[in-house]
Amino acid sequence: MKNIKRNYKSISLEDFSSEGVNIERELEVYALLADLNELKQAASVEKQEQYGIVPATGTGHKGSTRIRKTSKGSEVNYVHTTKVLLKDGSNLETNKESSEEMFIAFKALANDGMLKDRFLFPIEGTQLVWEVDVFPQPDGSYAPWVKLDLEIPEGLRLQAIPNLPFNTKKTVFKNRKDPNTTEFIGRLYDQYFKYKPQS
């Protein structure tokens, strides 16, 4: 597969998770997979369940707060993340370890959440990792569209976007300046990605 070369400034850059406060960058891609079996080449996989709340504020700021449960084998952890959208399109992000009790409270308050399997594909010769989120559907299958994130460490400038870790039929790069792209991604969330918890 050929490298995908784009003007990097046109691509949405968002923060990535770590303990504390960060303003960092993340490349976000949506892909229609050619063959779901290629996910078996991942270095590791973990299950995630998350619920978020978008608070109403009178300050004019936009953002969200969520709790994510991550399961990898017998290991389970909970992380509380709050994001505040900045004027340049990046996010101010804070992350703190949380608890099962707080997770249950968020689940009770949230209108919807996400269930996903995250497949990790390290990029050989770099510190970068493609994080590929795949979304189980009610019939037990996976959604045909997946979400890919590539965290860009501070100070690193990409000359070209690394190859995606598998073949795709179609790719869509998140771009807040393109309303058609924003609308399409919104439809993916509504059709495939969002999960309605049972009351």
C-alpha positions in Angstrom: 0.0 0.0 0.0 1.4 3.4 -0.9 2.0 6.1 1.8 -0.8 8.6 2.0 0.7 12.1 1.5 -1.4 15.0 2.6 -0.9 18.6 3.9 -0.7 17.8 7.6 -2.2 21.1 8.6 -5.5 20.1 7.0 -5.9 17.1 9.2 -7.5 17.3 12.7 -5.0 17.1 15.5 -6.2 16.1 18.9 -4.7 15.1 22.2 -3.8 11.6 23.3 -4.2 10.1 26.8 -1.7 10.0 29.6 -1.9 10.9 33.3 -2.1 14.6 34.0 -2.8 17.5 31.6 -1.8 17.4 27.9 -2.3 19.3 24.8 -1.2 16.8 22.2 -2.1 15.6 18.8 -3.8 12.7 17.2 -4.5 11.8 13.6 -8.0 10.3 13.3 -8.9 8.1 10.3 -12.1 6.1 9.5 -11.7 3.1 7.2 -13.9 0.6 5.5 -11.9 -2.7 5.8 -11.3 -5.0 2.8 -10.9 -8.0 5.1 -11.6 -8.1 8.8 -9.3 -11.1 9.1 -6.3 -8.8 8.8 -7.0 -7.6 12.3 -5.5 -10.9 13.5 -2.1 -9.4 12.7 -2.4 -7.0 15.6 0.3 -7.1 18.3 -2.3 -7.0 21.0 -6.0 -6.4 21.6 -8.0 -5.0 24.5 -11.7 -4.5 25.2 -13.1 -1.1 26.0 -16.4 0.2 27.3 -16.9 3.9 27.9 -19.6 6.4 28.8 -19.5 10.1 28.5 -21.4 13.3 29.4 -21.3 16.6 27.5 -21.8 19.2 30.2 -23.8 22.4 29.6 -21.7 25.5 30.4 -22.3 29.2 30.3 -18.7 30.0 29.6 -18.8 29.3 25.9 -16.3 26.4 26.2 -17.0 23.1 24.5 -15.8 19.7 25.8 -16.8 16.4 27.3 -16.0 14.1 30.2 -16.0 10.3 30.2 -15.0 7.2 32.0 -13.5 4.2 30.1 -13.2 0.7 31.3 -10.3 -1.2 29.7 -10.0 -5.0 30.0 -6.9 -6.9 28.9 -7.0 -10.5 30.0 -7.7 -10.4 33.8 -6.5 -6.9 34.1 -9.2 -4.2 34.3 -8.7 -0.4 34.8 -10.8 2.7 34.8 -9.7 6.1 33.5 -11.7 9.4 33.9 -10.9 11.8 31.0 -12.1 15.4 30.5 -11.5 17.3 27.3 -11.9 21.0 26.6 -11.8 22.1 22.9 -9.3 24.9 22.3 -9.6 27.6 19.6 -6.9 26.0 17.5 -8.8 22.7 17.2 -6.7 20.8 19.7 -8.0 19.7 23.1 -6.8 20.3 26.7 -7.1 16.8 28.1 -6.8 15.6 31.7 -6.7 11.9 32.7 -7.1 10.4 36.2 -7.4 6.8 37.4 -11.0 6.1 38.4 -13.1 3.4 40.0 -15.8 0.8 39.1 -18.3 2.8 41.3 -17.7 6.0 39.2 -18.0 4.0 36.0 -21.4 2.7 37.1 -22.5 6.2 37.9 -21.5 7.5 34.5 -23.2 4.6 32.8 -26.5 5.4 34.6 -26.3 9.1 33.5 -25.1 8.7 29.9 -27.5 8.7 27.0 -25.1 6.4 25.1 -21.6 4.9 25.2 -19.3 2.8 23.1 -18.3 -0.8 23.2 -15.2 -1.6 21.2 -12.3 -3.9 20.7 -9.0 -2.0 20.3 -6.3 -3.6 18.1 -2.8 -2.3 18.4 -0.4 -2.2 15.4 3.1 -0.8 16.3 4.8 0.9 13.3 8.1 -0.8 12.8 11.1 1.4 13.4 9.1 4.1 15.2 7.5 4.8 18.5 4.2 5.2 16.8 1.2 2.8 17.1 -2.0 2.6 15.1 -4.9 2.1 17.5 -7.7 0.5 15.6 -11.2 0.5 17.2 -13.6 -2.1 16.0 -17.2 -2.0 17.0 -19.3 -5.2 17.8 -22.8 -5.1 16.5 -26.0 -6.5 18.1 -25.9 -9.5 15.8 -22.4 -10.5 17.0 -20.6 -9.2 13.9 -18.2 -6.3 13.6 -19.2 -3.0 12.0 -17.5 -2.7 8.5 -16.1 0.7 9.4 -13.4 1.1 11.9 -11.7 4.1 13.6 -8.0 4.5 13.6 -6.0 6.8 15.9 -2.3 7.7 15.6 -0.9 9.5 18.5 1.8 12.1 17.5 4.3 12.8 20.3 5.2 16.4 20.9 8.0 17.6 18.8 7.6 14.9 16.1 6.7 16.1 12.6 5.5 13.6 10.1 6.7 14.0 6.5 4.1 11.5 5.3 1.3 9.6 7.0 2.5 6.0 7.8 0.9 3.1 5.9 -2.3 1.9 7.4 -1.9 -1.5 9.0 -4.2 -3.3 6.5 -5.9 -2.9 3.2 -9.0 -0.7 3.0 -11.8 -0.1 0.5 -12.2 3.5 1.6 -10.5 5.9 4.0 -11.8 9.2 5.5 -9.6 11.6 7.4 -11.2 13.7 10.1 -11.3 17.3 9.1 -13.3 19.8 11.1 -13.2 22.3 8.3 -15.1 20.0 5.9 -18.8 19.8 6.9 -19.5 16.9 4.6 -16.8 14.8 6.4 -18.1 15.9 9.8 -21.6 14.8 8.7 -20.4 11.5 7.4 -18.5 10.7 10.6 -21.5 11.6 12.6 -23.6 9.0 10.7 -21.0 6.4 11.4 -21.3 7.0 15.1 -25.1 6.9 14.9 -25.2 3.8 12.8 -22.3 1.7 14.1 -20.3 3.1 17.0 -22.7 4.3 19.6 -24.0 1.8 22.2 -27.3 2.3 24.2 -26.8 0.8 27.7 -29.7 -1.2 29.1 -31.7 0.5 31.8 
